[in-house]
Amino acid sequence: MVTVSLCMIVKNEEDCLGRCLESLKGVVDEMIVVDTGSTDRTREIALSFGAKVLDFSWTGDFSDARNYSFSLASCDYIYTADADEELDEDNRQRFIELKKSLAELDIDIVQMYYCNQLSHRSIYNFDRELRPKLFKRIRTFKWEDPIHEQVSVDPVIVNSDIEIIHRPGENHACRDLEAFRRAVSEGRRLSKRLHSMYARELFMAGEDDDFLKAKDFFAASCMDNLRSLDEIKEASCVLAHIAVIEGDVKSLLKYSLKDATTDMSSEMCYELGDYYYSDGDMDEAIVWYYNAAYECSSIIDIKKSGSLPRLALAKCYRKLGNEEQALDYERDASQLEEG
């Protein structure tokens, strides 16, 4: 059977760390907990489970801390976990069975289902989603192809049926948005992935002030020739929302037309619906909310093509005195939420 090192980075996690480590006792072979400055009982709790606890001076970069934790591992595979995660007994047994099978396979990464993601509104659109969680510590590179040979660099990834329960004690949006702003202020270029996550974090958990603080960054993205079309569309949606907040009709037109150069997104249609609703033009608001719900697709927040525009349509029809139509859209929204 292969061995597994648990690698964690923590700070002030006394409320949940014990549940996490208890659920992994007997599943992992080594527990490594990297503490980035706890002032509560986090360190004491980790030590009580036999974990190796090491200090790490926080750099403002989660990757730095995560890389340090991985460097300390000594087992065949590394399992990465946050303190607010845990396994129930069924999934503990699935993990143990997985360890038995990995000995006979050449697998680099195992993905597991991350569940309960929507308990706090965050950057995720789905409550249950596969994530890479188990990593082979030492990877063997192999040459391939009979001529023009090259080293195979694509990892072998498999999906497991293991489900990890996420039990966050709070919404981390404020912390994460501040981290995005700090990275931008330090002159770091956000990757395509982080660009998308910044936009999603804003739409799913940001306040008006968070959008306004992001204005310069996304305006620069729209003018950046090295950004992809997807990134420009994301930036346009953020800037259109800011235009609605500021009542800036000229900018709303500018960024909605940028989005419309390709298939228009549900997010942009929803912003236009919000603008016309706030302007008292229910008929025009209905047109754009309907497009958001039924004619277009989301690129950032799946709810902008789901329940939200349907509820907005209900609100419009109720304003117009059409209660029957309003109830129909509310039922439609409810069915989507339940489904």
N, C-alpha and C positions, 0 to 999 in steps of 0.2 A: 504494500500500500504506500502511496506517495505521502509525503509530509507537507504540512501547510503552516506558513507563518502568517499570523494576523498582524497587519500593520495599520496603526491608527494615528491620527493627529487629533489632539483634544485641547480644550481650554474651558475650564469651569463647567464640567459635565456631571457633577455629582448626582443630579436628579435622574439621569438615565444610563450612565455608564455601567452600573452594576447589572442592569437587565441585559444589556448587550453582551457583556462578558460571560454572564451566567448561561446565556443561550448558546455560546460558542465553546463552553467548557466541554472537553471530550471530543470536540470536532476538530479544532485546530491543535497543532503540536507546539506552537510557540506564540506567545503574545508580546508584541512590541507596541508600546504606547509612547508616542512622542508628545510631550506637553509643551505648549507654546506660551505658558505664563499663567497657569491656574492659581487662583487665590482661595479656592474652596477645598473640599475633600477629594477631588478628582484623583490626585496622585496616590493617596492612601487607599482608595477603592481599587485602583488598578493593581497596586502592590498586593492587596489581599487575595487577588486571583492568580498570583504568581507571575504577573506581567513584568517584563523588563521596561522600566520607565526611564526615559531620557529627556533632557531639556533641550529645547531649540529656541533660539532667539528669533522672534517673529520678524520677518522681512517685509510683510505685507503681501507676500506671494504664496498662495496655497501650494503651488507646484514645488517650491523650494522645500517646504516642510514634508510634502508627500515623498519627494525624491530621497530626502534624508531617511525617512522611515523605511523605505524600500532598501536602502543601502545597508541596513542593519539586519535584514532577514538572512536566515541560514538554511531554510527548508527548500523543498523542491518547488513549491508554489507559494505565491503570496496572495492572501485574501485581504482586500481593503474594505474597511467598514467605518462608518461614522457612529458616534456614540448613541444616536437616537434610532439605530437599527437593531432588529433582533430576529431570531429564527424561532418558530414554534416547533413542537416536537416532531411533527411530520416532516418538516423541512430540514431539521437536524439530521434525521435518518436519511433523507435524500442526499444530503451533503456527504455523509459517511459512505454511502453507496457510490457516490461520484468519485470519492478518493480511491476506492478499490478499482474502479474501471480505468482511471487515468494512468495507472501503472502500465497498462497495455497499449496506450494510445500516445501519439505524438501531437499533443494539443498545446497551443501557446496561450490561448485565452478562453475562459468559460464565461458565458453571459448568464445572468440570473434575472428573474423578474423582480423589479423594484415596485412594491405595492404601497397603496395609501398615499400616493404623491399629492393628491389634491386636498388633503386635510387642511392645508394652509395654501391659499392661492399663491402659486409660484410660477416659475418659467415653464412648467410642464403642462402639456395639453391632455395627457392621459393618466389615469389612476394606476395603471399597471403597464410597465414598460421594461423591455430587456435592457440591461446595462452590463458592461464588462466588469466583472468583480473578482475573478481569480486569474492570476497571471503566472506563467512559468518563469521562475527566477532566472535560470540560465538557458538561453536560447541557442540552439545549434543551427548554424547557417550551412546550407547545402547548395552546391552548384547544380544547375539544371540546363537542359537542352543539349543535344548532341553537337551542335555547332553554334557559333556566336553565344557560347555559354555565358551564363550570368548567375549571380547569387540570388537565390529565392529570398525575397524580403517580405512577402505577404504573410502575415501571421495566420496560423490555423485556428479558426474561431469556431466554437460550438455553442449551441444554446442548450441550457439545462431547464428542468422544470422546477427548480428551486425558487421559492418565493421568500423575499426578504420583507419583513414588515417595517415600515418607516413610521415612527411615532415622534414627530417633531413637537417640541414643547412650545415653540414660538415661530412666528413668521420671520425668515431671515432676509426678507427683501431689503430692509433698510441697510443692513450690513453689506449685502451684495451690491446694491446700487452705489454705495459709497466706495466699494472696491473698484467698480468700473470707473467712477469719476477720478479716483486716485491714479489709476493706470493711465487714463487719458491725460491728466495733468502732468504726469511724469514723462509724457512724450512717447509712451509705448503705443505701437500700432496694434490694434485689436485684430486678431485673426478673423476669418470669415465666420467661424463658429462662434467666437465671442461677440462679434458684431450682432449676430442673430440673437444671441442670448441676452444681450443688453436691451435690444428692442423688445424682446418678449417679456423680460423682467419689468420694463416700464409699463407695457400694456396690461400685464396681469396683476401687478402689485404697486405700481408707481402712483404717487400723488402728483397734482399739477406742478408743484415746485420741482419734483424730480424730472418731469418733462422739460421744464424751462431750463434747468441746469444742464440738460443734455443737448440743448439746441445747437450750440456751436459745433459740437462733435458731429452730429448727424448732418448739419448743413455742409460741413467739410466733406463728409462721405459722399454726398450727392455730387460734389464737384471733383471727386477723386477718380481719375481715369483708370486707376489700378483696382478699383472696387468692381465687383461683378454686378450684373443686372439684378440679381436677387438682393444684394446689399443695398443698391440704390433704391429699389422698391421698398425695402424695409425702412430705410432712412426717410423716404418720402412719406410713408405712413406716420412715422413719428412726427415729422415736421407739419403734416396736415393736422394732426391732433393739437400740436402747439398753436397752429393758426386758429383753430376753433377756440382754444382757451383764450387767446389774445384778441379774438374778433378780427383777425387779419384776413379779409376776403381775398386780397391780391395773392397772398402766399398760399392760401387754400387752393385757389385756382391753379397756381404754378405747380404745386406738388401733386395735386390730383391729376393734372395733365401728364406729369412725368410717369405716374403709375399707369395711366391709360395708354401709353405707347405700346404696351403689351396687354394681355388679359388683365382687366382691372381686378384688384383684390377686394375681398369682402371687407377688410379693414378700412380701405379708402371709401367704399360705398357707405359704410357705417358712419364715418366721419362726416360725409356730405349729408347723410340723414340727420345727424346731430345738429349740423349747422342750420339746416332748413327748419328743423323742429324748434330750435332756439329763436329763429327768426319769425316763428308763427305761421310758416307755410306748410301746413299739414300735408297737402296734396303732393308737394315736391318731396317732403320728407319720406312719405310712403313709398315713392318711386325708388329712392336710394336704399331704404331699409329692405325693401322687397328684393332688390338686386343683391344686397349683402347676403340675404337668407337663401335665395333660390337660384340666382343666376351666376354667382361668382364663388370663388374658393378662398379660404384663409391662407395667409402666408406666415402669420405670426401667432395669432390667438384663435384657436379653433372655435371658441364661443362666438366670435364675430360673424361666423357663417351659420351658427347654430341657434341657441336659445336667445341670445341678446337681441338680434334684429327682429325676431318674432315677438318678443316682449315689447320692443319699441314700436312695432306695427300695432300691437294691441293698444298701446298708449295713444297712438295717433288716432285710431278709429274711435277710441273712447272720447277723445277730445272733440271728434266730429259728431258724437252722439250715436254712433253705430255700435251698440253694446254686443250685439250678436257676433259681428265680425271680430270684435276685440276678444271675446271669449274663445272663438275658434283659434286665434293665434296664440292665446295663452295655453290652450290645450296642446297645441302643436309643440310649443316650447317645453311644456311639462313632459310630454312623451319623449322628446329628445334627451332631456335630463335624466329620465328614468332608464332610457335605453343605453 
